[in-house]
Amino acid sequence: MHFDFGKIKLFDSDNPLLLENGEKLAPVEVAYETYGQLNSSRDNAILICHALTGSAHAADLPDQPTKNLITNPANMPGWWNGIIGKGKAFDPEKYFIISSNILGSCYGTTGPASINPHTGRKYGMDFPAITVRDMVRVQRKLLEHLDVQSLLSISGGSLGGMQVLEWAVMYPEMVRSIIPIATAASHTAWAIGLNEVARLAIMNDPSWNGGNYDSQPAGLALARMIAMISYRSPFSFQKKFDRERIHHDNEIRTKEIFQNIPINFQVENYLRYQGKKLVDRFDANCMIYLTRAMDTHDLGANRGTLPEVLSTIQAKVLCIGISSDILYPAEDQKKIAKYIPSAEYVEIQSIHGHDAFLIEYDQLNLMVKNFLEKIM
């Protein structure tokens, strides 16, 4: 099973990336992984788009190196192992699967944590504002580098799904089908509000220091805790934790983040643990930039109304919603499907909320497999 990974410079001072806001950015490096091989007909390529804190490392395959500090510096398991692999929906023995780290992230692709060539220091808050459309432009350049001229499909959830929808509008000639999952055609006031609270948790932490910190501010942990509540559902939390009290012998120690403030319940312990995990592996300024890119996401901006723009999508579409998603409700996915001419809607039945696309792999594999078989 073929696997490849790398970090390449796609834009330089002679050929900078022109951002949606008119600014130019160079150099731009991109970390990426590929699984499988492009076939002789060159019609089996699938692009995978990750969510907010994801990376290019979408899958662990048998012939991969055990550690990959280029595309997976935190040495995390593949974030979509459940549906990428032999016999799974995205099978590297059938498809050429491409996964890249998005613009603005901190896992190998240029972003606020990268070195600004003009100052020799990290960009921090001097990094230019970016959008989902800018992320897609970088992905398009990567495909050009990989000599991929058409895509059988593109898939991703959440922020990944926003990229998927933009692909179908920006480069329709390249896209045969898309599979957006638990996402938004434009970010809602509810989702923007949650992101703003998370950003303020970071920026109100004195150690953030205007983005000029030496170590990750504790506010990033609080931002993650806020997000984790929206990623699950009340039913999921109740089933997992109920009102179970903390057993202090089993308490996850996070005093360096939360100053030894006492806790009483297992759900508190869980949220603190998730917050600390993100502080250990992600960057606070990247979180600020990427959530702002999500908030500005609007498929209709400078194009027309959302129904008008969605109606122009000619690719075959499988829209996947999640029954208990409170962040991007199933009703929103149904509305996206309603206006796309060749769209089919299916729904993951789960108590686990938005994160179900990273949990309910039996359902997701079946849905995606059936769809891809119909369009092959």
C-alpha positions as CSV (number, residue, x, y, z in Angstrom):
1,M,0.0,0.0,0.0
2,H,1.7,3.2,-1.2
3,F,2.2,6.1,1.2
4,D,3.9,9.4,0.6
5,F,4.4,12.5,2.7
6,G,6.2,15.8,2.4
7,K,6.5,19.5,3.0
8,I,6.9,21.6,-0.1
9,K,7.1,25.3,-1.0
10,L,4.2,26.1,-3.3
11,F,4.5,29.9,-3.4
12,D,7.6,32.1,-3.2
13,S,8.4,35.8,-3.5
14,D,8.3,35.5,-7.3
15,N,5.0,33.8,-7.2
16,P,3.2,34.8,-4.0
17,L,-0.2,33.5,-2.8
18,L,-2.8,36.2,-3.6
19,L,-5.1,36.2,-0.6
20,E,-8.8,37.0,-0.9
21,N,-8.3,40.3,0.9
22,G,-5.8,41.4,-1.7
23,E,-2.6,40.8,0.4
24,K,0.2,38.7,-0.9
25,L,1.8,35.9,1.2
26,A,5.2,34.2,0.5
27,P,6.7,31.9,1.0
28,V,3.9,29.3,1.6
29,E,4.9,25.8,2.5
30,V,2.4,22.9,2.7
31,A,2.6,19.6,4.6
32,Y,0.7,16.8,2.9
33,E,0.3,13.0,2.9
34,T,-1.0,10.7,0.2
35,Y,-2.3,7.1,0.4
36,G,-2.5,4.8,-2.6
37,Q,-1.6,5.6,-6.2
38,L,-3.1,7.5,-9.1
39,N,-4.4,5.0,-11.6
40,S,-3.6,4.9,-15.3
41,S,-6.9,6.6,-16.1
42,R,-6.1,9.3,-13.5
43,D,-9.7,9.3,-12.3
44,N,-9.4,7.9,-8.8
45,A,-8.1,10.9,-6.8
46,I,-9.9,11.9,-3.6
47,L,-9.1,14.9,-1.5
48,I,-9.6,14.8,2.3
49,C,-10.1,18.1,4.2
50,H,-9.5,18.3,7.9
51,A,-11.3,20.2,10.6
52,L,-10.1,23.0,12.9
53,T,-7.2,21.3,14.9
54,G,-6.6,18.5,12.4
55,S,-3.5,17.8,10.3
56,A,-2.3,16.2,7.1
57,H,-2.0,12.9,9.0
58,A,-5.4,11.5,8.3
59,A,-4.6,7.8,8.5
60,D,-2.1,5.3,9.8
61,L,-1.2,2.7,7.1
62,P,1.0,-0.4,7.5
63,D,4.0,0.9,5.6
64,Q,4.1,4.3,7.1
65,P,7.1,5.4,9.3
66,T,6.3,5.1,13.0
67,K,7.0,8.8,13.5
68,N,6.5,11.6,11.0
69,L,7.6,15.0,12.4
70,I,7.1,16.7,9.0
71,T,3.3,16.3,8.7
72,N,2.4,15.0,12.2
73,P,4.7,16.8,14.7
74,A,2.5,15.8,17.6
75,N,2.7,12.1,16.6
76,M,-1.0,11.7,16.8
77,P,-3.0,8.8,15.4
78,G,-4.6,9.4,12.0
79,W,-7.7,11.4,12.7
80,W,-9.8,9.5,10.2
81,N,-8.4,6.0,10.7
82,G,-12.0,4.7,10.9
83,I,-12.7,5.3,7.2
84,I,-9.3,5.4,5.5
85,G,-7.7,2.0,4.9
86,K,-7.9,-1.3,3.2
87,G,-11.6,-2.3,2.9
88,K,-12.9,1.0,4.3
89,A,-14.8,3.7,2.5
90,F,-11.6,5.5,1.4
91,D,-9.5,2.5,0.4
92,P,-5.9,3.2,-0.7
93,E,-5.9,0.1,-2.8
94,K,-8.7,1.7,-5.0
95,Y,-8.2,5.4,-4.6
96,F,-5.4,8.0,-4.6
97,I,-6.1,9.9,-1.4
98,I,-4.6,13.3,-0.7
99,S,-4.6,15.0,2.7
100,S,-3.0,18.3,3.3
101,N,-2.6,20.6,6.3
102,I,-4.6,23.8,5.8
103,L,-3.2,27.3,5.4
104,G,-3.0,29.0,8.9
105,S,-2.5,25.8,10.8
106,C,0.6,24.8,12.8
107,Y,1.3,21.3,11.5
108,G,3.7,22.0,8.7
109,T,1.8,24.5,6.6
110,T,2.5,28.2,6.8
111,G,0.5,30.0,9.5
112,P,0.9,32.3,12.5
113,A,3.3,29.9,14.1
114,S,5.7,30.0,11.1
115,I,8.7,32.3,10.8
116,N,8.1,35.6,9.1
117,P,11.1,35.9,6.7
118,H,11.0,39.7,7.1
119,T,11.6,39.7,10.8
120,G,13.1,36.3,11.6
121,R,10.4,35.8,14.3
122,K,7.1,34.0,14.3
123,Y,4.4,35.8,12.5
124,G,2.0,35.8,15.4
125,M,-0.7,38.4,15.0
126,D,1.2,39.9,12.0
127,F,0.0,37.0,9.9
128,P,-2.5,38.2,7.3
129,A,-6.2,37.4,7.6
130,I,-7.1,34.3,5.7
131,T,-10.3,32.7,4.5
132,V,-11.6,29.2,3.6
133,R,-11.3,30.2,-0.1
134,D,-7.6,30.9,0.5
135,M,-7.2,27.4,2.0
136,V,-8.8,26.0,-1.1
137,R,-6.5,28.0,-3.4
138,V,-3.5,26.4,-1.7
139,Q,-4.9,22.9,-2.0
140,R,-5.5,23.5,-5.7
141,K,-1.8,24.5,-6.1
142,L,-0.8,21.3,-4.2
143,L,-2.9,19.2,-6.6
144,E,-1.1,20.9,-9.5
145,H,2.2,19.9,-7.9
146,L,1.0,16.3,-7.6
147,D,-0.2,16.4,-11.3
148,V,-3.8,15.7,-10.3
149,Q,-6.1,17.4,-12.8
150,S,-9.5,16.0,-11.6
151,L,-11.0,14.6,-8.4
152,L,-13.4,11.7,-8.0
153,S,-14.5,13.2,-4.7
154,I,-13.7,15.6,-1.9
155,S,-14.8,15.0,1.7
156,G,-14.4,16.5,5.1
157,G,-16.4,17.5,8.2
158,S,-16.9,20.8,10.0
159,L,-14.3,23.3,8.7
160,G,-13.3,20.5,6.3
161,G,-16.8,20.5,4.9
162,M,-16.6,24.3,4.4
163,Q,-13.5,23.6,2.2
164,V,-15.4,20.9,0.4
165,L,-18.3,23.2,-0.5
166,E,-15.9,25.9,-1.7
167,W,-14.1,23.5,-3.9
168,A,-17.4,22.7,-5.8
169,V,-18.0,26.4,-6.5
170,M,-14.4,27.6,-7.1
171,Y,-13.2,24.7,-9.3
172,P,-16.2,22.9,-10.7
173,E,-14.4,21.6,-13.7
174,M,-12.1,19.5,-11.4
175,V,-14.8,18.0,-9.1
176,R,-16.9,15.0,-9.9
177,S,-18.5,14.7,-6.5
178,I,-18.3,16.0,-2.9
179,I,-19.2,14.7,0.5
180,P,-19.6,17.5,3.0
181,I,-20.3,16.4,6.5
182,A,-21.7,18.3,9.5
183,T,-20.8,21.7,8.1
184,A,-22.2,25.1,7.1
185,A,-22.7,26.9,3.8
186,S,-22.3,30.1,5.9
187,H,-21.3,30.3,9.5
188,T,-24.3,30.9,11.7
189,A,-24.6,33.5,14.5
190,W,-24.6,30.5,17.0
191,A,-21.3,29.2,15.7
192,I,-19.7,32.6,15.5
193,G,-20.7,33.3,19.1
194,L,-19.1,30.1,20.3
195,N,-15.9,30.9,18.4
196,E,-15.8,34.5,19.8
197,V,-16.0,33.2,23.4
198,A,-13.2,30.8,22.7
199,R,-11.0,33.5,21.2
200,L,-11.6,35.8,24.2
201,A,-10.6,33.0,26.5
202,I,-7.2,33.1,24.8
203,M,-6.8,36.8,24.3
204,N,-7.9,37.7,27.8
205,D,-5.2,35.5,29.3
206,P,-2.4,37.9,30.2
207,S,0.2,35.3,29.1
208,W,-1.1,35.6,25.5
209,N,0.7,39.0,25.5
210,G,-0.8,40.3,22.3
211,G,0.1,37.0,20.6
212,N,3.8,37.3,21.6
213,Y,4.0,34.4,24.0
214,D,7.0,32.1,24.7
215,S,4.8,29.1,25.8
216,Q,1.2,28.4,24.9
217,P,-1.3,30.5,27.1
218,A,-3.6,28.6,29.4
219,G,-6.5,30.4,27.7
220,L,-6.1,28.0,24.8
221,A,-7.1,25.2,27.2
222,L,-10.3,27.1,28.2
223,A,-11.0,27.7,24.5
224,R,-10.9,24.0,23.9
225,M,-13.1,23.2,26.8
226,I,-15.8,25.6,25.5
227,A,-15.5,24.0,22.1
228,M,-15.7,20.4,23.4
229,I,-19.1,21.2,25.0
230,S,-20.4,22.2,21.5
231,Y,-18.8,19.2,19.8
232,R,-20.9,16.7,21.9
233,S,-24.5,16.7,23.0
234,P,-26.3,16.8,26.4
235,F,-27.2,13.1,25.9
236,S,-23.6,12.2,25.2
237,F,-22.4,14.0,28.3
238,Q,-25.1,12.5,30.5
239,K,-24.5,9.0,29.4
240,K,-20.7,9.3,29.7
241,F,-20.5,11.2,33.0
242,D,-24.0,11.7,34.6
243,R,-23.2,13.2,38.0
244,E,-20.3,11.0,38.8
245,R,-18.0,12.5,41.3
246,I,-14.2,12.7,40.9
247,H,-12.1,10.0,42.5
248,H,-9.0,12.0,43.3
249,D,-6.7,8.9,42.9
250,N,-7.8,8.9,39.2
251,E,-7.8,12.7,38.8
252,I,-5.9,13.9,35.7
253,R,-3.4,16.4,37.0
254,T,-3.7,19.8,35.2
255,K,-2.6,22.1,37.9
256,E,0.0,23.8,35.7
257,I,-2.9,24.9,33.5
258,F,-5.6,25.5,36.1
259,Q,-3.6,26.5,39.1
260,N,-4.8,23.6,41.2
261,I,-8.4,24.9,41.4
262,P,-10.4,22.0,42.9
263,I,-12.9,20.0,40.9
264,N,-15.8,17.7,42.0
265,F,-17.1,16.0,38.9
266,Q,-15.8,13.6,36.2
267,V,-17.1,15.9,33.5
268,E,-14.9,18.7,34.9
269,N,-11.9,16.4,34.8
270,Y,-12.6,15.4,31.2
271,L,-12.8,18.9,30.0
272,R,-9.6,20.0,31.7
273,Y,-7.8,17.0,30.2
274,Q,-9.0,17.9,26.7
275,G,-7.9,21.5,27.3
276,K,-4.4,20.5,28.4
277,K,-4.1,18.1,25.5
278,L,-4.6,20.9,23.0
279,V,-2.2,23.2,24.8
280,D,0.4,20.5,24.5
281,R,-0.1,20.1,20.7
282,F,-1.6,23.2,19.1
283,D,-1.0,27.0,18.8
284,A,-3.1,29.7,20.3
285,N,-2.7,32.2,17.4
286,C,-3.5,29.6,14.9
287,M,-6.7,28.9,16.8
288,I,-7.6,32.6,16.6
289,Y,-6.9,32.8,12.8
290,L,-8.7,29.6,11.9
291,T,-11.8,30.4,13.9
292,R,-12.0,33.8,12.3
293,A,-11.7,32.1,8.9
294,M,-14.6,29.9,9.8
295,D,-16.7,32.9,10.9
296,T,-16.1,34.7,7.6
297,H,-17.1,31.6,5.6
298,D,-20.1,32.4,3.4
299,L,-20.5,30.5,0.2
300,G,-22.7,33.3,-1.1
301,A,-20.4,36.2,-0.4
302,N,-19.8,38.2,-3.6
303,R,-21.6,35.5,-5.6
304,G,-25.3,35.7,-4.8
305,T,-27.8,34.3,-2.3
306,L,-27.0,30.9,-0.8
307,P,-29.8,29.1,-2.7
308,E,-28.5,30.7,-5.9
309,V,-24.9,29.6,-5.4
310,L,-25.8,26.1,-4.1
311,S,-28.0,25.6,-7.2
312,T,-24.9,26.1,-9.4
313,I,-23.1,23.1,-8.0
314,Q,-23.0,20.5,-10.7
315,A,-21.0,17.8,-8.8
316,K,-22.9,14.8,-7.4
317,V,-23.3,15.5,-3.7
318,L,-23.7,13.4,-0.6
319,C,-24.7,15.7,2.3
320,I,-24.2,14.0,5.7
321,G,-25.9,15.3,8.8
322,I,-25.8,14.1,12.4
323,S,-29.0,13.7,14.4
324,S,-27.7,15.2,17.6
325,D,-25.3,17.9,16.3
326,I,-26.0,21.2,18.1
327,L,-23.1,23.0,16.4
328,Y,-24.1,22.4,12.7
329,P,-27.6,20.9,13.1
330,A,-29.0,18.3,10.7
331,E,-31.6,20.7,9.5
332,D,-28.8,22.9,8.1
333,Q,-27.4,20.0,6.2
334,K,-30.8,19.3,4.7
335,K,-31.1,22.9,3.6
336,I,-27.7,22.6,1.8
337,A,-28.9,19.4,0.0
338,K,-32.2,21.0,-0.9
339,Y,-30.7,23.6,-3.2
340,I,-28.0,21.4,-4.9
341,P,-29.5,19.8,-8.0
342,S,-27.7,16.4,-7.7
343,A,-27.6,16.1,-3.9
344,E,-28.6,13.2,-1.6
345,Y,-29.0,13.6,2.1
346,V,-28.2,10.9,4.7
347,E,-28.0,11.2,8.5
348,I,-25.8,9.6,11.1
349,Q,-27.9,8.5,14.0
350,S,-25.9,9.2,17.2
351,I,-26.0,10.7,20.6
352,H,-22.5,12.0,20.3
353,G,-23.2,15.3,18.6
354,H,-20.9,17.0,16.1
355,D,-18.0,14.6,16.9
356,A,-20.0,11.7,15.6
357,F,-18.2,12.0,12.2
358,L,-15.1,11.0,14.2
359,I,-16.9,8.2,16.1
360,E,-19.7,6.5,14.2
361,Y,-17.5,4.7,11.6
362,D,-19.8,1.8,10.8
363,Q,-22.5,4.2,9.6
364,L,-20.1,6.5,7.9
365,N,-18.3,3.7,6.0
366,L,-21.5,2.4,4.7
367,M,-22.8,5.8,3.6
368,V,-19.6,6.8,1.8
369,K,-19.0,3.4,0.2
370,N,-22.5,3.2,-1.3
371,F,-22.1,6.8,-2.7
372,L,-18.7,6.2,-4.2
373,E,-19.8,2.9,-5.8
374,K,-22.7,4.8,-7.6
375,I,-20.4,7.4,-9.1
376,M,-17.5,5.2,-10.2
